[in-house]
Amino acid sequence: MKKKASSTNEFDRRFDDGEDIHDLIDLSKAKVERLGQRMQFTLDIPESLAKDIGEIGEKIGVDTPSLIRVWLYERVRQEKTTAAG
């Protein structure tokens, strides 16, 4: 078993360096959310915005559609939390 990371910065560095971090995290409490049946829709956005999103995705290693899905999900959760509070 590897030595536990002493800080989040060390954990992030080890992850970014490609180390196997599976024994550093407790997966027993992990949850997978199933969001139900998927729907598809068309979204018209300026080409410059699409390029910017694509560049961000490339930088972090995520394809554009996945990045947009994550951002939409995060924003909806934020709005629901704000509305409930």
Secondary structure, 3 states (H helix, E strand, C coil): CCCCCCCHHHHHHHHHCCCCCHHHCCHHHCCCCCCCCCCCCCCCCCHHHHHHHHHHHHHHCCCHHHHHHHHHHHHHHHHHHHHHC
